[in-house]
Amino acid sequence: MSTFESNAKKPVNLSLSEALVQESRAYCGNLSAKVEEMLQAYVVAERQSRQQHREQAQRAVTDWNTLHDAAGSYADEHSTL
């Protein structure tokens, strides 16, 4: 079951262009359902994008740590500690 699948609905206020709302009614009968469908698709895509970004960052960290373990740091030879 998707996290979006719920019978509970919450009324919200949206500010939309009146002309856009009028024209959209010609294409879909239930504007609320269409907006919910589009918002759900957006949230899923954004969640996937953020997950890919986290995975890419983790790979970069892993690669950097591997390089550091193999070659050390340039600053190591200049340390005064």
C-alpha positions as CSV (number, residue, x, y, z in Angstrom):
1,M,0.0,0.0,0.0
2,S,1.4,3.4,-1.0
3,T,1.8,6.0,1.7
4,F,-0.6,8.1,-0.4
5,E,-3.4,5.6,-0.4
6,S,-5.8,6.8,2.2
7,N,-9.5,7.5,2.3
8,A,-9.0,10.5,4.6
9,K,-9.2,13.7,2.8
10,K,-8.3,17.1,4.1
11,P,-9.7,20.3,2.6
12,V,-6.9,22.8,1.8
13,N,-6.9,26.3,0.3
14,L,-5.1,26.8,-3.0
15,S,-4.7,30.0,-4.9
16,L,-4.9,29.2,-8.6
17,S,-5.4,31.4,-11.7
18,E,-9.1,31.6,-12.4
19,A,-8.5,31.3,-16.1
20,L,-6.4,28.2,-15.6
21,V,-9.1,26.6,-13.4
22,Q,-11.8,27.4,-16.0
23,E,-9.8,25.9,-18.8
24,S,-8.7,22.9,-16.9
25,R,-12.4,22.0,-16.2
26,A,-12.7,21.4,-19.9
27,Y,-10.1,18.6,-19.7
28,C,-10.9,17.0,-16.4
29,G,-14.2,16.8,-14.5
30,N,-12.7,16.4,-11.0
31,L,-10.1,19.0,-10.5
32,S,-9.3,17.9,-7.0
33,A,-8.6,14.4,-8.1
34,K,-6.4,15.6,-10.9
35,V,-4.4,17.9,-8.7
36,E,-4.0,15.1,-6.2
37,E,-2.8,12.7,-8.9
38,M,-0.3,15.3,-10.2
39,L,1.0,16.2,-6.7
40,Q,1.4,12.5,-5.9
41,A,3.5,12.0,-9.1
42,Y,5.6,15.1,-8.1
43,V,6.2,13.8,-4.6
44,V,7.3,10.4,-5.9
45,A,9.7,11.9,-8.4
46,E,11.1,14.3,-5.8
47,R,11.6,11.4,-3.3
48,Q,13.4,9.4,-6.0
49,S,15.6,12.3,-7.0
50,R,16.6,13.0,-3.4
51,Q,17.4,9.3,-2.8
52,Q,19.6,9.3,-5.9
53,H,21.4,12.4,-4.7
54,R,22.0,10.8,-1.3
55,E,23.3,7.6,-3.0
56,Q,25.6,9.7,-5.2
57,A,26.9,11.7,-2.3
58,Q,27.6,8.4,-0.4
59,R,29.5,7.0,-3.3
60,A,31.6,10.2,-3.5
61,V,32.4,9.9,0.2
62,T,33.3,6.2,-0.1
63,D,35.5,7.0,-3.2
64,W,37.2,9.9,-1.4
65,N,37.9,7.7,1.7
66,T,39.3,5.0,-0.5
67,L,41.7,7.4,-2.2
68,H,42.7,8.9,1.2
69,D,43.4,5.5,2.6
70,A,45.5,4.5,-0.4
71,A,47.4,7.8,-1.0
72,G,47.1,9.7,2.2
73,S,46.6,13.5,2.3
74,Y,48.7,16.2,0.7
75,A,48.5,18.1,4.0
76,D,50.0,15.2,6.0
77,E,53.6,16.0,5.0
78,H,53.0,19.7,6.0
79,S,51.5,19.1,9.4
80,T,53.1,20.7,12.4
81,L,51.4,18.3,14.8
